[in-house]
Amino acid sequence: MADLITVYWRDIPAQIIVRKGRKSAKRELSLRFTEAIDMCAMRSGAHETDDYLAQWRRGDPQPVSDDLETEADKAAAYLEESYTKERLVDLVNSGGRAGSDDDSGGNEAGATG
């Protein structure tokens, strides 16, 4: 089994990594995620390099099949679909932190399987 890891800035997803041993498949999410992260960082005062970098984290690894490319594509598509414009705006407005009604637990891409 491979591991799927979602990379977040605070609670905003930015990248998918699917890894097995030394092999990996990576998918950067679309520009709207990057823009949400940048806007949130500026609004929250975390635009200085150290503050900004300190907010990056990896979600817990989720087991997926050994088809790295397919799993990366599926997870990225899932996040692209489930993070609507409204949801990203809500995250930006809350400082990049998911509210209590967001039950992703930082592992939302793992819901693909």
N, C-alpha and C positions, 0 to 999 in steps of 0.2 A: 504494500500500500504506500501511496505517496501522501505527503502532507500539503494541505492548502493553507496558506498564511495570507491574511489581509494586513496591509500596512496602512496605518491611520495617522493623520495629524489630529490630535485630540480624538474626537469621535467621527471625523470625516474620513471616509476611505479614500485612498489615493492609488493603491497598487495591489495587484494580486500576484502572489508567488506560489507556484506549485513545485515541490521539490521532492526528489527521491535520490538519495545518495548525492553524487556530484552533479546530477542532471537537474535542470530546472526550466520552467517556462514562466515568463513574467508578462503581465499585462498592466500597463499604466491606464488608469481610467481617463475618461475624456476631459477636455479642457474645462468644462463646467465645474468639475471637482477641484481642479487646481485654482480656478478663480474663486471658488468658495473658501478654500483654505487661505488664499492670499488676503481676501477681504476680511475674513475672520481674524487673521493675524494682525492686520493693520488696526482693526477696531478694538481688539483686546490689548493692544500695546505689546504684542509678542513678535514684532517685526524685527527686533534686533537679533542678530545671528544666534547667540546662545539661547535666548528665550525661545526662538522659533525651533531650533534643532531639538531642544529638550522636550518638545511636545510630540515628537514622532514616536510611534510605538508599533509593535506587531501584535496582532491578535493571536489567540491560542491556536496552535496547529489543529487542523481538522482532517481526519483521514478521508482520502478520495482514491479513485482508481489510479492505476499506473499510467494512464493515457494523459500525460502532463499537459500537452497542448489543448486537448479537448476540455479537460477540467479547468484550465486557466480561462479558456473562452467562455465556458458555462458560467463560471463565477463572476467574471467581468460583466457579462450580459445581465446576470441577475442583479448585480449592484446598479448597473446603468438603469435598469427598469424600476427597481424598488426605491431608488433615491430620486424622487421627482424634484422638479424645480422648487416646489413648495417645501419639501422636506429639507432640501439644502438651504433654503432661505431661513427656515426655522433653526437649523443648526448654526448658521452664521449669527442669527439674532440671539442665540443662547450661548455665544462665546465658543462655539464648536463642540459643545457638550450635549450629548443626547439627553432628552428629558425622561421623566419616569415612565412615560407611555411608550418609549422606544425599548423594546425587549430584545434588541440584537445582542446585548452583552458584549459588543465588540467582536463578534464572530459571525456576522450576518452572512458572509459569503459561504460559510459552511452549510447554509440552509439549501444549497443547490442539490445536494445528493439525496 
